[in-house]
Amino acid sequence: MNYDTELRRHNELLRRAAAVRPGDHVLDVGCGAGLTTREAARAARDGSTLGVDTSEPAIERARSQAAGLGNVAFEVGDAQVHPFPAARFDLAISRFGTMFFGDPVAAFTNIGRALRPGGRLVMMVWQAAGLNQWNVALTEALGPTDGRGAFSLGDPAKVEEILTAAGFGGVGLEEVREQLCFGPDLPSALDWVSGFTSTIEALRKPGAKERLREMLEAHLTDDGVWFDSRAWIVTAHRD
Ligand SMILES: C[S@@+](CC[C@H](N)C(=O)[O-])C[C@H]1O[C@@H](n2cnc3c(N)ncnc32)[C@H](O)[C@@H]1O
């Protein structure tokens, strides 16, 4: 299992919304292992993509998977303060990589500076914790699991306020109700979820692994272990 397999339905929708055009210069914020960066690069053809992530191991994976693609680059960096070239990009994208900023207004201001005037932001973020069945089920099985802020951009009014303060206009949110897959079968789902940063600690408690197994089993179908989720595709442009 990997994150790309988990989010394959979400990815399709984000790619459509991003609508990268030939010649675009694209910034992928919190790019992780870089599937969205590679896809953007293919669509950008003679344009380019830059993926940025704070995680060195993720950027190493991203670089090795993008070998052979001539118009992709990756940098280890914190998007809140990274010295991006000013007004370089036509489009900033992110698949669940923009919810973890300590100072979101500063972070989106920095990302906005990297966009040319009129440049677009298209990002996918989770809706509120309690609306995401996968999170509710994990919390019921293991106790509170989100210490990092995965749901920090769930409130539309707050998103609009942050982006407006950061110099973006035309903020829009499109609801995404899709299922995500934790694995093709029970052992792989158990293995995958047990590796989440958010579950590792909780799984040390007695009985936790058994509770997790039972919860995942309740969501097992012929086609894998699936959960409902709710996300936003947020779009905006640099004023
Ligand atoms: C949920 S993962 C998504 C990764 C990738 N977008 C994907 O869909 O495969 C969130 C990513 O955001 C990165 N991240 C968190 N805070 C960041 C920051 N301030 N600047 C850049 N990347 C950040 C994490 O290291 C992680 O790789």
The ligand as an SDF file (V2000), in Angstrom:
LIG
                    3D

 27 29  0  0  0  0  0  0  0  0999 V2000
   -0.2650   14.1010    3.7450 C   0  0  0  0  0  0  0  0  0  0  0  0
    1.3080   14.3120    3.0460 S   0  0  0  0  0  0  0  0  0  0  0  0
    0.9260   14.5780    1.3290 C   0  0  0  0  0  0  0  0  0  0  0  0
    2.1110   14.3530    0.4220 C   0  0  0  0  0  0  0  0  0  0  0  0
    1.8280   14.5310   -1.0770 C   0  0  0  0  0  0  0  0  0  0  0  0
    1.2320   15.8080   -1.3910 N   0  0  0  0  0  0  0  0  0  0  0  0
    0.9740   13.4160   -1.5970 C   0  0  0  0  0  0  0  0  0  0  0  0
   -0.2200   13.6360   -1.8270 O   0  0  0  0  0  0  0  0  0  0  0  0
    1.4920   12.3020   -1.7680 O   0  0  0  0  0  0  0  0  0  0  0  0
    1.7470   15.9250    3.5970 C   0  0  0  0  0  0  0  0  0  0  0  0
    3.1230   16.3620    3.1550 C   0  0  0  0  0  0  0  0  0  0  0  0
    3.3200   17.7370    3.4780 O   0  0  0  0  0  0  0  0  0  0  0  0
    4.6720   17.8960    3.8740 C   0  0  0  0  0  0  0  0  0  0  0  0
    4.7710   19.1540    4.6250 N   0  0  0  0  0  0  0  0  0  0  0  0
    4.2510   19.4200    5.8480 C   0  0  0  0  0  0  0  0  0  0  0  0
    4.5460   20.6830    6.2080 N   0  0  0  0  0  0  0  0  0  0  0  0
    5.2400   21.2400    5.1770 C   0  0  0  0  0  0  0  0  0  0  0  0
    5.8300   22.5240    4.9550 C   0  0  0  0  0  0  0  0  0  0  0  0
    5.7600   23.4870    5.8720 N   0  0  0  0  0  0  0  0  0  0  0  0
    6.4810   22.7390    3.7790 N   0  0  0  0  0  0  0  0  0  0  0  0
    6.5890   21.7490    2.8560 C   0  0  0  0  0  0  0  0  0  0  0  0
    6.0650   20.5120    3.0270 N   0  0  0  0  0  0  0  0  0  0  0  0
    5.3960   20.2610    4.1610 C   0  0  0  0  0  0  0  0  0  0  0  0
    4.9610   16.6410    4.6680 C   0  0  0  0  0  0  0  0  0  0  0  0
    6.3380   16.3870    4.8060 O   0  0  0  0  0  0  0  0  0  0  0  0
    4.2520   15.5830    3.8290 C   0  0  0  0  0  0  0  0  0  0  0  0
    5.0820   15.0210    2.8440 O   0  0  0  0  0  0  0  0  0  0  0  0
  1  2  1  0
  2  3  1  0
  2 10  1  0
  3  4  1  0
  4  5  1  0
  5  6  1  0
  5  7  1  0
  7  8  2  0
  7  9  1  0
 10 11  1  0
 11 12  1  0
 11 26  1  0
 12 13  1  0
 13 14  1  0
 13 24  1  0
 14 15  1  0
 14 23  1  0
 15 16  2  0
 16 17  1  0
 17 18  1  0
 17 23  2  0
 18 19  1  0
 18 20  2  0
 20 21  1  0
 21 22  2  0
 22 23  1  0
 24 25  1  0
 24 26  1  0
 26 27  1  0
M  CHG  2   2   1   9  -1
M  END
$$$$
